[in-house]
Each structure stands twice: as structure tokens, then as C-alpha cells.
Amino acid sequence: MVPVVIPAVLSLFRFYDNCANSAALAQARDCYERALRAAERVDRGSIAGIRLNLANLHSENGDVAGAEREYRELAGNGEDRKLAGNGDDRALQSRALYNLAFLQQKQQRLSEAIRTAGKSIDADWSRPLTGSFVASMQLLVSCLLTAYARSESPLFLESLHTMTRRLRSRVSAPSETPWVRSCLSLLQAATARAESWSSLSSEQLE
């Protein structure tokens, strides 16, 4: 049953992405829910991935509370729980945390988004770095810059410096080098921008 249901889900989700209307959204949700019921019977390993897609649909449909609840449960069900598990578990945790951080950013809950994006980075840290890590870093940097622009708190600038030092100290495999370089370039550009804002503010005060 699963091999029949899941392709239908993917097809409808692509259709939803293209037209983004409520009917397509309802169809996609219905298919994911049927796929979830099927997976509970014959393919429990796919349950978490289907739930993540359902959470994304909740978010797109404006059900912020429902999406946030699912993301938190998939990420480990608790702010203080240490991330654990194999590579696949951490990949799922990272994606759920990224989506939660993105949702928090859209709601202008920047302090929460910064913490959550940091946890997404932590989830990826013990895995070979990929584009998922870069996406989480981009989100973190975006939130830090926005927060710094609003408050000019040195804590946000120091967070950029801390992440730069952390990334430079990482012993990376050759396959990770492009991702590390991309993130370092991003951090350096963000730090330079934030420091230029500080300089402009100081000159205006003088």
C-alpha cells in the first residue's frame, strides 16, 4: 500500500507547491494522513518524515500551534533535551529544528529563532556537513543581524564571532570544505556588516 500512497503524496505536494490553493492543500494533507496510517502498519521507519511534511502543511495553512507542536516533538520533545541518536535521527532533528526556527522568525520571535537555529546547527555538528548545515547557518545569521540592527546589543555581535571561532576550529573532512568555506564567508560578511553599523552609529553620536 505504501508504494502506491507515497508517490501520490509527492505528486500532490508538488501540485500544491505550484498552485498553493486551499483545495490542493487539503488534498495533500489527506494523502499525507493516509500515508501516515499506512506507514504505521507496514513501514514505521517513514513515519517521522511524513509527520514532518504534515507539520509543514500545518505551517502553510496558518496552523502555527499545530506546526510548532509537531516540530518540537520531532526535534526531541523538549527545549532542554540533549540531542542523541544516529545520523538519520540527527538529520531529522536538524530539519525539524530548522523549520521551527523559520516559523519563529516569520512571527518575529527572534530570540527563540536564534536559539532554535543554533540547536539545528548542533544537531548537524557531529554529522558530515551538508547543505542542511549551511541553510541553518544562513537562518541563524539572518536572525542575528535582524536582532542586532534592532538593539545593537553586543551579545548578537559576539554570537557571530563565537560561531566563526567554532567553525574555524572544526576538523573537517575534505568533502565538508566547501560547506565550511561557505559558512565562514557568510559569517565574515555578516560580522563586517554589523560592525559597519556600529561605526556609523558611533559617528552619528559624535
PASEBA-1860 file (N, C-alpha, C; in nm, 3 decimals):
! residues 206
1> MVPVVIPA> 0.083/-0.122/0.000/0.000/0.000/0.000/0.086/0.126/0.000 ~ 0.194/0.128/0.078/0.278/0.247/0.087/0.336/0.288/-0.046 ~ 0.388/0.194/-0.129/0.443/0.236/-0.258/0.341/0.306/-0.347 ~ 0.211/0.281/-0.324/0.108/0.347/-0.402/0.075/0.483/-0.345 ~ 0.067/0.490/-0.213/0.023/0.614/-0.148/0.129/0.723/-0.156 ~ 0.254/0.689/-0.126/0.356/0.791/-0.114/0.384/0.863/-0.246 ~ 0.393/0.794/-0.362/0.407/0.871/-0.487/0.291/0.967/-0.510 ~ 0.172/0.926/-0.473/0.057/1.016/-0.487/0.075/1.139/-0.399
9> VLSLFRFY> 0.128/1.117/-0.278/0.153/1.228/-0.186/0.251/1.326/-0.249 ~ 0.363/1.273/-0.300/0.465/1.361/-0.358/0.411/1.437/-0.477 ~ 0.331/1.371/-0.560/0.273/1.436/-0.676/0.182/1.550/-0.634 ~ 0.098/1.525/-0.537/0.006/1.629/-0.491/0.079/1.743/-0.423 ~ 0.188/1.708/-0.350/0.261/1.814/-0.282/0.330/1.905/-0.383 ~ 0.382/1.846/-0.493/0.439/1.930/-0.599/0.330/2.018/-0.661 ~ 0.211/1.960/-0.677/0.099/2.037/-0.731/0.065/2.152/-0.637 ~ 0.064/2.123/-0.507/0.035/2.227/-0.409/0.141/2.338/-0.416
17> DNCANSAA> 0.268/2.298/-0.426/0.375/2.397/-0.434/0.355/2.491/-0.553 ~ 0.301/2.437/-0.662/0.285/2.517/-0.783/0.165/2.611/-0.777 ~ 0.055/2.564/-0.721/-0.065/2.647/-0.728/-0.107/2.704/-0.593 ~ -0.065/2.640/-0.484/-0.084/2.692/-0.348/-0.229/2.733/-0.320 ~ -0.326/2.654/-0.364/-0.463/2.687/-0.328/-0.513/2.592/-0.220 ~ -0.622/2.629/-0.157/-0.669/2.555/-0.041/-0.712/2.413/-0.076 ~ -0.768/2.393/-0.196/-0.811/2.259/-0.236/-0.691/2.165/-0.248 ~ -0.583/2.215/-0.311/-0.462/2.132/-0.325/-0.401/2.104/-0.189
25> LAQARDCY> -0.405/2.203/-0.101/-0.354/2.184/0.034/-0.431/2.076/0.107 ~ -0.563/2.079/0.095/-0.646/1.977/0.160/-0.617/1.839/0.103 ~ -0.597/1.831/-0.029/-0.565/1.703/-0.092/-0.431/1.649/-0.042 ~ -0.333/1.737/-0.035/-0.201/1.695/0.011/-0.207/1.647/0.155 ~ -0.281/1.720/0.239/-0.294/1.680/0.378/-0.362/1.545/0.391 ~ -0.468/1.524/0.312/-0.539/1.396/0.315/-0.446/1.281/0.274 ~ -0.367/1.303/0.171/-0.276/1.198/0.126/-0.168/1.169/0.230 ~ -0.114/1.273/0.291/-0.013/1.250/0.395/-0.073/1.175/0.513
33> ERALRAAE> -0.196/1.209/0.549/-0.259/1.139/0.661/-0.283/0.992/0.628 ~ -0.322/0.964/0.502/-0.340/0.824/0.462/-0.206/0.751/0.457 ~ -0.102/0.821/0.410/0.031/0.761/0.407/0.080/0.732/0.548 ~ 0.047/0.821/0.641/0.088/0.801/0.780/0.021/0.678/0.839 ~ -0.108/0.661/0.813/-0.178/0.543/0.864/-0.120/0.415/0.803 ~ -0.086/0.421/0.674/-0.027/0.304/0.609/0.111/0.274/0.667 ~ 0.189/0.378/0.690/0.323/0.359/0.744/0.319/0.299/0.884 ~ 0.220/0.336/0.963/0.208/0.280/1.097/0.189/0.128/1.094
41> RVDRGSIA> 0.134/0.078/0.982/0.112/-0.067/0.970/0.230/-0.140/0.908 ~ 0.294/-0.079/0.808/0.392/-0.158/0.733/0.530/-0.093/0.717 ~ 0.546/0.034/0.750/0.675/0.100/0.726/0.697/0.209/0.830 ~ 0.716/0.169/0.954/0.725/0.266/1.062/0.846/0.358/1.049 ~ 0.945/0.316/0.973/1.062/0.400/0.955/1.034/0.528/0.879 ~ 0.924/0.532/0.806/0.892/0.653/0.728/0.797/0.748/0.802 ~ 0.755/0.709/0.922/0.655/0.789/0.995/0.706/0.930/1.022 ~ 0.829/0.942/1.073/0.880/1.075/1.112/0.885/1.169/0.992
49> GIRLNLAN> 0.929/1.119/0.878/0.936/1.204/0.758/0.799/1.251/0.713 ~ 0.700/1.162/0.721/0.564/1.200/0.683/0.509/1.303/0.781 ~ 0.537/1.284/0.909/0.491/1.381/1.010/0.555/1.518/0.988 ~ 0.681/1.518/0.945/0.747/1.645/0.918/0.677/1.718/0.804 ~ 0.639/1.644/0.700/0.567/1.706/0.589/0.429/1.755/0.631 ~ 0.364/1.680/0.718/0.234/1.725/0.770/0.251/1.853/0.852 ~ 0.357/1.859/0.930/0.383/1.981/1.008/0.404/2.099/0.914 ~ 0.474/2.076/0.804/0.494/2.184/0.706/0.360/2.232/0.649
57> LHSENGDV> 0.270/2.137/0.625/0.137/2.175/0.576/0.060/2.256/0.680 ~ 0.072/2.217/0.806/0.009/2.296/0.913/0.060/2.440/0.909 ~ 0.191/2.453/0.894/0.251/2.586/0.891/0.199/2.667/0.772 ~ 0.196/2.605/0.654/0.149/2.675/0.534/0.002/2.713/0.545 ~ -0.073/2.635/0.621/-0.216/2.658/0.636/-0.247/2.756/0.749 ~ -0.144/2.809/0.814/-0.164/2.906/0.920/-0.186/2.847/1.058 ~ -0.174/2.714/1.070/-0.190/2.649/1.200/-0.054/2.649/1.269 ~ -0.016/2.764/1.324/0.116/2.781/1.384/0.133/2.689/1.504
65> AGAEREYR> 0.032/2.682/1.589/0.042/2.599/1.709/0.059/2.452/1.673 ~ -0.019/2.405/1.574/-0.009/2.265/1.533/0.127/2.235/1.473 ~ 0.177/2.323/1.389/0.308/2.303/1.328/0.418/2.304/1.433 ~ 0.411/2.400/1.524/0.515/2.411/1.627/0.516/2.288/1.717 ~ 0.399/2.239/1.751/0.390/2.119/1.835/0.457/2.000/1.767 ~ 0.429/1.982/1.638/0.488/1.870/1.564/0.639/1.887/1.552 ~ 0.684/2.006/1.519/0.828/2.029/1.505/0.901/1.998/1.635 ~ 0.845/2.044/1.747/0.910/2.020/1.876/0.917/1.871/1.908
73> ELAGNGED> 0.808/1.799/1.882/0.808/1.656/1.909/0.909/1.583/1.821 ~ 0.916/1.620/1.695/1.010/1.556/1.604/1.154/1.590/1.638 ~ 1.175/1.710/1.693/1.310/1.753/1.728/1.360/1.690/1.857 ~ 1.273/1.630/1.933/1.318/1.568/2.056/1.228/1.593/2.175 ~ 1.119/1.669/2.149/1.017/1.690/2.251/1.073/1.751/2.378 ~ 1.125/1.873/2.364/1.169/1.943/2.484/1.286/2.035/2.455 ~ 1.283/2.154/2.511/1.388/2.252/2.485/1.522/2.207/2.544 ~ 1.520/2.135/2.657/1.644/2.106/2.728/1.696/1.966/2.702
81> RKLAGNGD> 1.626/1.887/2.623/1.671/1.752/2.596/1.793/1.754/2.506 ~ 1.898/1.678/2.543/2.017/1.672/2.461/1.990/1.590/2.336 ~ 2.042/1.636/2.225/2.023/1.566/2.100/2.103/1.436/2.103 ~ 2.039/1.330/2.063/2.104/1.200/2.062/2.052/1.119/1.947 ~ 2.120/1.009/1.917/2.071/0.920/1.815/2.167/0.907/1.699 ~ 2.130/0.827/1.601/2.218/0.805/1.487/2.208/0.921/1.388 ~ 2.281/0.906/1.276/2.285/1.014/1.179/2.150/1.050/1.123 ~ 2.068/0.948/1.094/1.934/0.976/1.040/1.849/1.051/1.140
89> DRALQSRA> 1.859/1.013/1.269/1.784/1.083/1.373/1.824/1.229/1.380 ~ 1.954/1.254/1.375/2.001/1.392/1.384/1.964/1.473/1.259 ~ 1.964/1.408/1.145/1.922/1.478/1.023/1.777/1.523/1.035 ~ 1.691/1.436/1.088/1.551/1.471/1.107/1.536/1.580/1.212 ~ 1.611/1.567/1.322/1.606/1.670/1.426/1.647/1.805/1.371 ~ 1.755/1.805/1.292/1.803/1.931/1.236/1.697/1.994/1.146 ~ 1.632/1.913/1.062/1.531/1.968/0.972/1.411/2.020/1.049 ~ 1.366/1.946/1.151/1.253/1.991/1.231/1.287/2.121/1.304
97> LYNLAFLQ> 1.408/2.128/1.358/1.451/2.249/1.428/1.464/2.367/1.333 ~ 1.516/2.342/1.214/1.526/2.449/1.114/1.387/2.503/1.081 ~ 1.293/2.413/1.054/1.158/2.457/1.019/1.093/2.533/1.133 ~ 1.118/2.488/1.258/1.064/2.559/1.374/1.126/2.697/1.384 ~ 1.258/2.707/1.365/1.325/2.837/1.372/1.273/2.931/1.264 ~ 1.250/2.878/1.145/1.197/2.959/1.035/1.057/3.010/1.070 ~ 0.976/2.924/1.131/0.842/2.964/1.173/0.851/3.074/1.278 ~ 0.942/3.060/1.374/0.959/3.161/1.478/1.008/3.293/1.419
105> QKQQRLSE> 1.097/3.284/1.319/1.145/3.406/1.255/1.031/3.480/1.185 ~ 0.945/3.405/1.115/0.832/3.468/1.046/0.740/3.539/1.144 ~ 0.733/3.488/1.268/0.649/3.552/1.369/0.723/3.659/1.448 ~ 0.847/3.690/1.405/0.930/3.791/1.470/0.967/3.752/1.613 ~ 0.972/3.623/1.641/1.017/3.573/1.772/1.167/3.544/1.759 ~ 1.245/3.652/1.747/1.384/3.637/1.707/1.469/3.565/1.811 ~ 1.450/3.594/1.938/1.530/3.527/2.041/1.510/3.376/2.037 ~ 1.384/3.335/2.021/1.354/3.192/2.011/1.413/3.134/1.883
113> AIRTAGKS> 1.400/3.208/1.773/1.452/3.160/1.645/1.603/3.142/1.650 ~ 1.674/3.233/1.716/1.819/3.223/1.728/1.857/3.097/1.806 ~ 1.788/3.073/1.917/1.817/2.952/1.997/1.788/2.825/1.916 ~ 1.676/2.825/1.847/1.636/2.704/1.774/1.728/2.678/1.656 ~ 1.765/2.783/1.582/1.859/2.766/1.471/1.993/2.714/1.521 ~ 2.035/2.762/1.638/2.159/2.712/1.699/2.150/2.564/1.730 ~ 2.034/2.518/1.773/2.016/2.376/1.801/2.017/2.295/1.673 ~ 1.964/2.353/1.566/1.970/2.284/1.437/2.115/2.265/1.393
121> IDADWSRP> 2.196/2.368/1.414/2.339/2.358/1.383/2.405/2.252/1.470 ~ 2.370/2.248/1.599/2.425/2.147/1.689/2.389/2.006/1.644 ~ 2.267/1.990/1.595/2.223/1.857/1.550/2.305/1.809/1.432 ~ 2.348/1.903/1.349/2.428/1.867/1.231/2.577/1.856/1.261 ~ 2.620/1.910/1.375/2.762/1.928/1.401/2.840/1.796/1.402 ~ 2.780/1.690/1.453/2.850/1.562/1.462/2.832/1.477/1.337 ~ 2.764/1.530/1.237/2.744/1.461/1.110/2.832/1.525/1.004 ~ 2.855/1.457/0.893/2.923/1.523/0.781/2.841/1.645/0.738
129> LTGSFVAS> 2.906/1.759/0.728/2.834/1.881/0.696/2.784/1.880/0.553 ~ 2.661/1.930/0.535/2.597/1.933/0.404/2.528/2.068/0.386 ~ 2.449/2.077/0.281/2.372/2.199/0.257/2.273/2.229/0.367 ~ 2.228/2.128/0.439/2.137/2.149/0.552/2.203/2.235/0.659 ~ 2.331/2.209/0.684/2.406/2.287/0.782/2.416/2.433/0.737 ~ 2.445/2.453/0.610/2.457/2.590/0.556/2.324/2.664/0.568 ~ 2.213/2.594/0.539/2.081/2.658/0.549/2.053/2.703/0.692 ~ 2.088/2.618/0.789/2.068/2.655/0.929/2.156/2.773/0.967
137> MQLLVSCL> 2.279/2.774/0.917/2.369/2.885/0.945/2.315/3.015/0.884 ~ 2.265/3.007/0.762/2.207/3.126/0.697/2.090/3.182/0.778 ~ 2.007/3.093/0.829/1.892/3.137/0.909/1.938/3.200/1.040 ~ 2.037/3.137/1.105/2.090/3.193/1.229/2.148/3.331/1.206 ~ 2.228/3.346/1.102/2.290/3.475/1.073/2.186/3.582/1.041 ~ 2.084/3.545/0.965/1.977/3.638/0.933/1.908/3.688/1.060 ~ 1.879/3.597/1.151/1.814/3.635/1.277/1.905/3.721/1.363 ~ 2.033/3.686/1.369/2.128/3.764/1.450/2.144/3.906/1.395
145> LTAYARSE> 2.151/3.919/1.263/2.165/4.052/1.205/2.041/4.137/1.230 ~ 1.924/4.075/1.215/1.799/4.150/1.239/1.792/4.194/1.384 ~ 1.826/4.103/1.475/1.821/4.136/1.618/1.923/4.244/1.651 ~ 2.042/4.236/1.592/2.146/4.336/1.619/2.105/4.473/1.564 ~ 2.046/4.474/1.445/2.003/4.600/1.385/1.898/4.670/1.472 ~ 1.819/4.591/1.542/1.712/4.649/1.624/1.762/4.698/1.759 ~ 1.864/4.631/1.813/1.903/4.662/1.950/2.048/4.704/1.966 ~ 2.133/4.668/1.869/2.277/4.689/1.877/2.337/4.630/2.003
153> SPLFLESL> 2.276/4.523/2.051/2.331/4.454/2.167/2.459/4.383/2.127 ~ 2.568/4.403/2.202/2.694/4.335/2.169/2.684/4.183/2.177 ~ 2.582/4.133/2.244/2.565/3.988/2.255/2.544/3.924/2.118 ~ 2.470/3.991/2.032/2.443/3.936/1.899/2.569/3.938/1.812 ~ 2.646/4.045/1.825/2.772/4.052/1.751/2.869/3.947/1.802 ~ 2.874/3.927/1.931/2.962/3.826/1.988/2.921/3.686/1.944 ~ 2.792/3.665/1.926/2.746/3.534/1.877/2.803/3.503/1.739 ~ 2.813/3.606/1.654/2.874/3.587/1.521/3.022/3.551/1.534
161> HTMTRRLR> 3.091/3.620/1.625/3.233/3.590/1.648/3.251/3.448/1.703 ~ 3.165/3.412/1.797/3.175/3.279/1.858/3.155/3.168/1.755 ~ 3.054/3.185/1.669/3.029/3.083/1.568/3.144/3.076/1.468 ~ 3.204/3.190/1.437/3.320/3.190/1.346/3.435/3.112/1.407 ~ 3.464/3.137/1.536/3.572/3.064/1.602/3.542/2.915/1.608 ~ 3.419/2.881/1.636/3.381/2.741/1.645/3.400/2.670/1.511 ~ 3.360/2.735/1.404/3.371/2.674/1.271/3.517/2.661/1.229 ~ 3.598/2.763/1.261/3.740/2.757/1.225/3.813/2.646/1.300
169> SRVSAPSE> 3.766/2.613/1.418/3.833/2.509/1.498/3.789/2.368/1.462 ~ 3.687/2.357/1.377/3.637/2.225/1.341/3.737/2.152/1.251 ~ 3.762/2.028/1.284/3.844/1.943/1.198/3.750/1.880/1.096 ~ 3.759/1.923/0.971/3.661/1.885/0.870/3.721/1.791/0.767 ~ 3.637/1.703/0.718/3.676/1.616/0.607/3.682/1.697/0.478 ~ 3.759/1.650/0.380/3.768/1.725/0.252/3.631/1.751/0.189 ~ 3.540/1.657/0.203/3.407/1.676/0.142/3.330/1.790/0.208 ~ 3.369/1.826/0.331/3.299/1.932/0.403/3.356/2.070/0.374
177> TPWVRSCL> 3.475/2.074/0.315/3.544/2.202/0.296/3.460/2.309/0.226 ~ 3.390/2.277/0.118/3.308/2.382/0.054/3.200/2.439/0.146 ~ 3.140/2.353/0.228/3.035/2.400/0.319/3.094/2.488/0.428 ~ 3.211/2.448/0.480/3.276/2.528/0.584/3.315/2.665/0.528 ~ 3.374/2.666/0.409/3.412/2.793/0.347/3.291/2.882/0.323 ~ 3.182/2.823/0.277/3.060/2.900/0.252/3.010/2.965/0.380 ~ 3.010/2.888/0.489/2.961/2.941/0.617/3.055/3.047/0.673 ~ 3.186/3.026/0.660/3.282/3.126/0.708/3.267/3.257/0.630
185> SLLQAATA> 3.247/3.247/0.500/3.227/3.368/0.420/3.100/3.441/0.463 ~ 2.996/3.364/0.489/2.870/3.422/0.534/2.888/3.493/0.668 ~ 2.956/3.428/0.762/2.978/3.485/0.894/3.065/3.610/0.887 ~ 3.168/3.605/0.806/3.257/3.721/0.793/3.184/3.840/0.733 ~ 3.103/3.815/0.632/3.026/3.924/0.570/2.926/3.983/0.669 ~ 2.860/3.896/0.745/2.761/3.942/0.843/2.829/4.022/0.954 ~ 2.944/3.976/1.000/3.017/4.047/1.105/3.063/4.184/1.056 ~ 3.114/4.190/0.935/3.157/4.318/0.879/3.040/4.415/0.867
193> RAESWSSL> 2.926/4.364/0.826/2.808/4.449/0.814/2.766/4.503/0.951 ~ 2.760/4.413/1.051/2.720/4.456/1.185/2.818/4.557/1.242 ~ 2.947/4.535/1.220/3.048/4.628/1.271/3.040/4.762/1.200 ~ 3.003/4.762/1.072/2.988/4.889/1.000/2.870/4.968/1.055 ~ 2.765/4.897/1.095/2.652/4.965/1.158/2.695/5.032/1.287 ~ 2.777/4.960/1.364/2.826/5.016/1.491/2.908/5.141/1.467 ~ 2.994/5.137/1.364/3.077/5.253/1.332/2.992/5.373/1.292 ~ 2.890/5.347/1.210/2.802/5.456/1.168/2.728/5.516/1.287
201> SSEQLE> 2.681/5.431/1.376/2.611/5.480/1.496/2.702/5.565/1.581 ~ 2.828/5.523/1.596/2.923/5.599/1.678/2.951/5.734/1.615 ~ 2.966/5.739/1.484/2.993/5.866/1.416/2.876/5.961/1.429 ~ 2.756/5.906/1.422/2.637/5.992/1.434/2.626/6.050/1.574 ~ 2.664/5.969/1.674/2.659/6.019/1.811/2.761/6.130/1.832 ~ 2.874/6.118/1.767/2.978/6.222/1.783/2.937/6.351/1.713
END
